[in-house]
Amino acid sequence: MFSSISRAHMLGLRQTVAHRLVTRRKYSVTRIQALARPAMGPSPCRNLHWVFKVGDRTATIRFYEDALLMEPLRHEEFTEGCAAACNGPYDGMWSKTMIGYGPEDDNFVLELTYNYGVKSYQLGNDFLGITIRSKRVYDNLVSKGLGTAVAFADAAAAEEDKGDSPAAPAPAPACLAVTAPDGYRFWVLNEEPPSSAPSSSAPTGSWSRSCPVTELRLHVTDLERSLAFWSGFLGFQSRRLGAPGEALLSCGPGQCQLRLVQLPEGQPLERGTAFGRVAFACPGEQLQQLEADVRAAGYTVHTPYVSLDTPGKATVQVVILQDPDGHEICFVGDAGFRDLSVRDPAAPQLLAEALDKDKSAEWFKQRAEREARMQAMGV
């Protein structure tokens, strides 16, 4: 699949260096603090997708289509593992399904990676959840009796202070928490995403409307250290939130934001085997300089600059980093990715054919029947 670099070679290039900036940025403890965007870091950039590993592909697709009302955008099958470990540390056959609410040029979507023969993954505490703002999806969950009503702390409510007499906060929207078959959590709000015009510096064709997927939430062990990396080094815009130990990051208006939540002191971050990856697009000519800057700053390069081929589709260039807690961050050249990510009208049919050929649904059905028999026997 990737002719230029072998998987073994790529995995051998991973680095595990300790990383801290020589001078730690000091932050005042305010309700919200806007942090200046330095020249360093890829710019402009846009948030693309989050990668989930899935075990029960049939049940997973049913959940995203029937519960969250997402649609398959692309489906691709591979005969060997990805040189950039897109499917995790697995060498065998795997598939990638991009699913979401619209074209990848305009929406933050999900990448579902399925490794043939791997039926489950161990969850860690790294991934907290994804927020979806959509009355249509909320109503669908209610009509099907899905989800649990929960209180939702809205990051958008924590706007900049409005002088001595701030306006009263709007009532929190109704929220349902729902969990995918592999244990990944979603919060669905009974409201539409806020409208936002694209930045003048955004890549050509950037978002003209807001995507329903508005927030990705991750745990970190040291918020100050994470902000030094994401905002101080990569240049993402950052705001402190009202809740202690939380901050919101963005690489542009109208895009899915990243909320970092600090774990209790002393509690380690565990990635399990289900760990994911977040992807961003930036001008391809900036990728090699980004890698050099990361190395010079003492941060971690997970996968050095490499071209990745998808049979019958566009070639893309990527650099994959890791933040101080090991969260994987893929930066891909924008032009190549736009060509690669064109919506495929045949995606639903290709996915259906793969599900039918795989027969994994029968395996899960047989396992459920065995477990039911064992439970009835008191075992």
Helices and strands as residue ranges (DSSP letters): H 7-12, E 46-54, H 57-62, I 63-67, E 71-78, E 94-100, E 109-115, E 127-133, H 135-143, E 148-149, G 155-157, E 175-179, E 185-189, E 213-220, H 223-227, I 228-233, E 237-240, E 246-250, E 257-262, E 277-282, G 284-286, H 287-297, E 300-308, E 316-322, E 328-333, H 334-340, H 347-358, H 360-376
